[in-house]
Amino acid sequence: MQFSWKFKISNELELSKKFSHFFQLKAKNFSQDNSKGFNADGTSTSDIYLIKADWSSITDEWLNITVQATFAEEGAFYMQISRMQDNAILVDINEPVIDMWRGVSSEDFVRPKWEIYRSLADGDSLRSEEEQVRFADFVVEKGTAAD
C-alpha cells in the first residue's frame, strides 16, 4: 500500500513523554489480543523505533509525507517526510525487510490511522486547550511505486 498526505503541526502542541504520534498502521486481529503484536511462537513483540526526529525541525511547516508498506512477515516499510517550502528531506526510513504482519487469519488486516495520539499516562504534562494538526491531500493506493 502507498499512502501520501500533507500535514502541519504547531510547535505549541504538547507532546506526551510516553508517546505521541500522528499516523499509525494499526493491525486488526480477530484471532488474538488486538492490543499487542505477536511473534510466530505467540510471544509478544516489542516496540521498534525506526527514527527519532528533532521536534523543532517538523513544526510550523507544511510537510509532505510518503509511506509505502508491504504487509507481510518479511514485509517492507519506507517513509519520507520532506518540508514543502524547500523540499528538504527531514525523515528518510528504508526498511526493506521488516515484520509488518500480525495476522493469522484471512479476516485480519492493517489499516492506516491519522489523528493526534498521545499517552494519557502523563496527562498532567499536556495542555488543557484543544490541540490541532492540519492534514491535507490524502492519497491511499494499492500497489507499489513501480506499478
Steps between C-alpha positions, in 0.01 A plus 500: 500500500604856435388793713579866450374816665601844619491625856595788724551491876529802727808517722258580785355148491602320820656155464456215741818368660381142435398530134355741246422418140281624217493199268499129567445173321262321734464122490152359549525141618178308547685195628734660758521776759472810280715716725829315441709361218606138517793294378438169319540315832226711662733720709443875495719720282663816630489850357757586235598864451599559139588865557475773760478850354573846635153641575598855398600381151144390416279762667343812352573380144285321244647154444459238226487141624530190284471147640525167321422189705506135403297306756676166547712314758799613294341821379642841422450853628610824338419848628620837384408834654602814316442868568284656228672838518837374371448123442759422769474136610453490877427129548607218270425145618581201280432160659497248212453198732290558812213312666188686388239234573320393818224298337431129513154502343359611164286747700804682645610826337699822545348843464647850504397749769564874508434695819671647806597202719666570832537296815268613776727333756665840546191708418603766750778607262254561213325832440132515580432708185382321188789397275493506122692334221426600143477221241448531124508313168469138615577231242470127574595259222543128471823383337860612486660811360608296196139390419 
